[in-house]
Amino acid sequence: MTDARMRLALGLMLVALLWHPIGHGALRPGFLALAGLGLLVPGALRHAALWLALAALAALRVALDWPLPDN
């Protein structure tokens, strides 16, 4: 995959998180802040820490809502 295609895919994923954030309560602002940061800060889109933080928030959401989350 070319660099331009990779940036497009990563950017679209963050836009999707902004349009339809997951989680509730204190997790939702975290998702929104990280997605906005990834789109607005140059270089953050390809930084592993951003994606690790988003994955950690998603894992925390599943752990907090266990057994209700599906898919």
Beta strands, then each sheet from edge to edge (+ up, - down):
end
